[in-house]
Amino acid sequence: MKTYLKQISLLLIFISAITYAQPPQGKRDKVKSLKIAFISDELALTPQEAEKFWPIYNTFEDKQFVLRHEKMKSYMDRMETSIDKITEKEALSLLTQMESTEDELYHLRKKLITDLKGVISAQKIIKLRKAEEDFNRNLLKQFRGGRQNQPTKN
C-alpha cells in the first residue's frame, strides 16, 4: 500500500510539473492574477488577514515554483531523453531524487500551514486548499479547450 501511495504521489508531481509548465511571462502573470482573485474571493480575507496572508502565501508559491519547475524539469528532461536506456541503478537514483523533491514539497506545504495558523483560521486554511484545487481544476479544463473565461467555482 505504501508503494502504491508513493507511485500515486509521484504521478501527481509529474502532472503538476506538466500542468505548471512555465508559460510565457504575460500568461503566467495573468494566471497568477486570476489565482489571487479566486483565492481572495473564496477566503473572504479581512484587510488585516490579507496584509499578513499574501506575503506568506507568495513566498510559499515562489518556493513551490522553484521545486516544481527547476527540479522536476530536470527529472522530466532526463526521463524523456534516456528513459529506455537508463540502468536500474540510475532509475533508483532518479526515484530517490524524486522522492526527496516530494518530501520538500510536503514540508513546504506543512510550513505554510504552520505559518498561516497565526494569521487566518483553520477553517480558512482548509478553504485555501480547496480553492487551490478548484482553481487548478478549472484552469486545466480551460487548457483542454473548455471555457475561455476566468476559472469559476464548482
N, C-alpha and C positions, 0 to 999 in steps of 0.2 A: 504494500500500500504506500509506503514511504517513497519508493522508487516511482510509482505512478504519479504521486503528487509532485515530485521533483520534475518529472517529464512534462506534466501539465504546466508547471511554473515556468520551465524553460520555454515551452511553446508560447506562453503568454508574453514572455520577454521578447521573443522573436517577433511576435505580432506587434508588440509595442514599438519595437525598433523600426519595423516596416511602416507602421501607421504614422509614426512620428518622423519619418524620413524628412530631412530638412528641406522645406520648400524655399523658393526664393524669398528674400528678406521681407518684401512687401506683403506676401501672402502669410508669412509666419507672423508678422506684426498684426495683421488683420485677424488671424485665428486667435492670437493672444488677447486682443481687444475683445473679441466675441466671448472668449472664455471668462475674462474678467467680468464682463457684463452679466453673463449667465450665472456665474457663481455669486456675484453680488445680489442678484435678484433672488436666487434660491436661498441664500443665507439671511437675507434681510439684516445686514450688519448695521449697527448703530454707527454714527460717525466716530465715536471713541473706539469701538471694536475695529472698525475699518482701518483706523490710523495705526493700530498695533498689528492687525492681522496681515495686511498686504506686504509689509517688509519681510515677515516670517515666511509667508507663502511664496513670495517671489524668490527668496533665497533657496527654498526647497525646490522650486521649479527649475531654477538655474542649475543646481547641483544634479537634479534628476536628468536634465537635458544632457549634461556632460556625460553622465554614466551611460545613458541610453544611446547617445549618438557617437561618442568617441569610442567607448569600449565595445559596445555591441556592433558598431560598424566594422571594427577591425575583425571581430569574430565572423561576421557575415561575409566579409571580403575573403577571409581565409577559407571559409566553407565553400564559397562559390567557385573559387579558383582551383581547389585541390581536394574537395570532399571525397572523391573516389580514390585519391592517391595517398591519403594520409594513413599512417600506420595506426595500429590500435593504441600504442603509447602516445602518439600525438593527439589522437582523438580523446583519450583520457585526460591529457593535459588541457586540451581545449574545454572539455566539460568542467574540469576543476576551475578554470578561469571564469567560465560562465556562471558556475555556482557562486563563486566569490562575488561577482557583479550582482547576482541576485541577492546575496546577503547584504551587500552595500545598499541596494535599493530598499530592502526591508528595514535596515537600520535607519536609513534616511527618513522613511515614512514614519517610523517609530519616534524619531526625534521631532518630526513635525508635530505629531500628536502631543508629545510631551510639552513642546514649546507653546502650542495653542491652548492647552488646558488652562493656562492663566489668563488667556485673552478672550476666549469665547466659551460658551457652554459645551458640555459633552454632546448634547443633542445637535448643536450646530456643527460640531466636528464630524458627527455621523452624516449630517446633511451634506457636508462638504464632500465626503467620499462618494455619496450618491450623485451629487451634482457633477463631479468629475466624470463618473462613469456615464451618466446621461449625456453629458456634453460630448464625450468621446464617441459614444454610440451614434449620436446624431451626426457628428462630423464624418464618421465612417459611412453612414448612409448617404450623405451628400457626396462624398468622394466616389461612391459607387454609382452615382448618377441619380440619386434621389432629388429631393427638393434643393433648390439653389439658394434658399433663404438661410438666415441665421439659424443655428440649432435651437430647437424648442424643447419644452418639457414633454415627457411621455405621458 
